[in-house]
Amino acid sequence: MSIHEWFKRKQKAKEPVQTRERLDIPGNLWVKCYKCGQAIFSRDLEANLKVCPKCQYHFRLTAGERIRQLVDEGTFKEIDPKVRSRDFLEFKDSRPYAKRIEASILKSSLSDAIVTGTCQIAKQPAALGIMDFSFMGGSMGSVVGEKIARLIELACEKKLPVIILSASGGARMQEGIMSLMQMAKTSAALGKLRETGLPYVSICTDPTTGGTSASYAMLGDINIAEPNALIGFAGPRVIEQTIRQKLPPGFQRSEYLLEHGMIDVVCHRKELRLTLSRILNWFNER
């Protein structure tokens, strides 16, 4: 038998390949927890305020989700919704800054990395600012600083307490010194708020780092943090490389900062609305 005939015979002897029908399951039906790896049904995760039911990992939330969770329905009134960043430095790295802004607006449906407005929380009025990490990593540029300053000015005018939820990678490098100036600008605005005797509650979520943590995020009359949130100026890896020492476990996490007096409360997301309600009520009764 020739080699050609032998191969032909072997091919005939092969059993036909069996194919299984592929199940068409939507990709957004299940979510995998970043911390414990648990597969969570999307609806269950939403019902649990985007907190893993197994390990209590707090997923990041958009500004819209925060408003729905914390604010009395129908009471949020946004201010300065159309203020947008400009590429005044004509900055370009791998992409022009102007293109990055446009892409972030399309991705997040926001004009910049913070949403500000007035609202009621458990029937108590407040001026509210919510940072959204989905817009360029929640970076603080000139628009973020301006919107926070305007929010505080409005609060002083209307005698409202100020609440800001931070989620940020720090100052926006594409705006250079202009972004760093927002640290002084927001801090000065909060100084004016304090002169009026109005309270400021800062809520740090994961992550709150860089220029944001070095300014308004840590200047609250009451500083609150979500569990296990990364809070600090430089990242742990950068610090370790600089000081050439191993950092202690849990360094720069909420619980570590609470233990060392940097924040006042570590608050689970399920209790945040009630906690804010009690704080506002306490200040109102003074």
C-alpha angles and dihedrals in degrees: 000000000000122000090245092056091045093055091046091053092049091052091053091050092057115106116241114266112255117219125200121218110251115236113234101224117166112247094227095055094093132033126202117221111240092215108041101015094236115157108232127193106243094231091051090051092051091048089052092055090255094297118135107248091212106047101009093239109169112227118212116265133210121237090254092054091050091052092050092050100045110025129076107255115270096005101099113103113184121219127203094007095162101050107122136185121255129212093232092155093048085229119190131179118149086334134017113266090235089060091049091053092051092047092050092049091052093045098047103025087227130118092224143341097292137054117203134186148118123279148149124255112195088343093306117119121236144161107242134197122183124187119212117211092200090074105079092317092304089288117180112238133159092285094053091051093046094049092049091049091049091047091053092047090053090048091053090049095048096034094241130153114243125231121184125183110202127205110159147138090213137258117358107253093202089070096049117194091359090069092047090053089064089071091065093038096055093041091053091049090052089050089059090048090054091051089059091053093241117142127244120203116193120198117194117202131180111320117016107160146137122019092351093061089042092059134020097358093069100034099081124131080227119024115202129182135189116239117284093359116160107240124173147089106259121023121260093249092054091048093050091050091049101047094030092225135114113253120230119260114278093016112170092011122125096254092050091050091048091052091051097046099252095120133026105218139018103207128190113230092243090060099041098093092048091046092052090047091054093046093050091046091051092051092046092053095051 
